Amino acid sequence: MINYETYCKIRDHRERQGLTIIQTARALGLHPETVSKYSRREHYRSRPGVKRGSRLDQYKGLIVRWLDTHPYSGQQILQRLREAGYSGGLTVLKDYLRTIRPPRQKAFLKLAFAAGECAQIDWGEYGSVAVGATRRKLSFFVMVLCYSRQMYVEFTVSQTMEHFLACHQNAFAVLGVPEKIMVDNLKSAVLKRLIGAAPVLNPRYVDFARHHGFKIAPCNVRAGWEKACVSYCLLSGTLRSDCRASCFALSDRACLHGIVQAAASAITVANQQTGPTHLVNHSGGYTETLPQFFTG
């Protein structure tokens, strides 16, 4: 079997230089039959590799039976194989174990909440909106009650601390005040996260929470599943696609009502639970009433 470089030389001698098979064989030090065979081939094809046997082959059935009874580690299986007469190495064993073991998946604990216990909030963004002679980035604040999935959505042209607290206040007027609010690591709520230490909360948000009587529950970093109720709408694009289809003015109440209903329905389908309208009838009185307006 010749390599690709020799094949190219044969074709060059035969086609470009016009040498005969004998002349090409002498020039390259090859047998004339070899030159004749590769001169007739339009493309180079390497010889298919022959699969070699492994010392592990006779033990593969035994390994599968062991793993059916217990999830042994590679080192534990190697020790058992040594007792059975295996003389191969650990690397070939681990390569085989990767092919027969199911891939490990990260385990998640499904969170469940009582009525009025928790709400989740987040900001979303979509495009821009005309404000006078200019355009402003269009943001929307979302609060979802974790038990009933009742949702409050408010569109704004800013995500400042003032807008953040005002949206809370308006949401409380509609949904009531839950016992705690789960927040992402946005600067309006969490100023800093240090490994091994409690998160540093925004003091204005802490004062706001004390005034209204709810606890702040920051989510862990890169743990979006902890606030899945609100993230489902923002990340799936359900809310944004409805905005794209019909929302052109912040004052269009009918449009906003349709957006909220569509997003709440999406959460219901994702959780495969009873809809928000039904559950809210069973959770009345569990959220706190709205105190006097916060002026901090």
Residue, then its C-alpha position, 0 to 999 in steps of 0.5 A: m500500500i502506497n501513501y498519498e504522496t507516492y500516488c501523486k508522484i505516479r500520476d505526475h510522472r504518467e500524466r504530466q511528464g508522459l513517462t511509461i509504466i516501466q520508466t515511472a517504476r524505475a524513477l520511483g523505485l516501485h514495481p511496475e504492477t503497482v504503478s499500473k494499478y494506481s495509474r488507473r485509479e482516478h482517486y486515492r483510496s487508503r486501505p481500510g483499517v482492520k479492527r484489532g481485537s482487545r484484551l477486554d473483548q472476552y470480559k465485556g459481557l461480564i462488565v455489563r452484568w456487573l453494571d446491571t447490578h451496581p453502578y461500579s466505578g472504573q477502578q472498582i471494575l478494573q479490580r474485579l477484572r484483575e481477579a478474573g484474569y484481565s491483563g489490560g490497562l485502565t484506559v481501554l476499560k474507561d473508553y468502553l465504559r463510556t460507550i455503555r453507561p448512560p450519560r449523567q444528567k444534572a438532577f433538579l428539584k422541582l419547586a412547589f409553593a403554597a398560595g401567597e408564599c412566593a412571587q418571581i420577578d424579572w425584566g424583559e426587553y423588546g425593541s424600542v418605542a417612539v417617544g416624541a421625536t426619538r426612540r427609547k428602548l422598550s422594557f417590561f417588568v414581570m411579576v408571577l405568583c408561583y402558586s396561581r401563576q397570576m401575572y402582572v406585566e408593566f411596560t416602561v422605557s427604563q429599568t432604573m431603581e425608581h421604575f423597579l420599585a414603582c412596578h413592584q408597587n403597581a403589581f402589589a396593588v393588583l396581586g397583593v404582597p407575597e411572603k417572599i420575592m425571588v429575584d435574579n442577580l440584577k443590580s436593583a436587587v443584588l449589588k454583589r455576590l461573593i463565593g461562600a458569603a451571603p449576597v449583598l442586597n441593594p439597601r433601597y430594595v431592602d428598605f422597600a421590602r421591610h416597608h411592604g413586609f416581604k422577604i428577598a430571596p436571591c437566586n443562585v448564579r447561573a441557576g435559571w431553573e430556580k425562577a422558572c415561572v417568570s423565566y419561561c415567559l421571558l426566555s421562551g419568547t412567548l411574551r415577546s412574540d405577542c408584543r411583536a404582533s400587536c403592541f405598538a402603544l404603552s396605553d393599549r390596555a386591551c393589547l397588554h391584557g392579551i399579552v398577559q393572558a397568553a403568557a399565563s397560558a404558556i406557563t400553565v401548559a409548561n407546568q401541566q397544572t390547573g390554569p391561573t384563573h381557577l387557582v386564584n379563586h383558591s388563593g384569595g386572602y393569602t397575599e397581604t394587602l398593600p400598605q401605604f405607598f413607599t417614599g424611601 
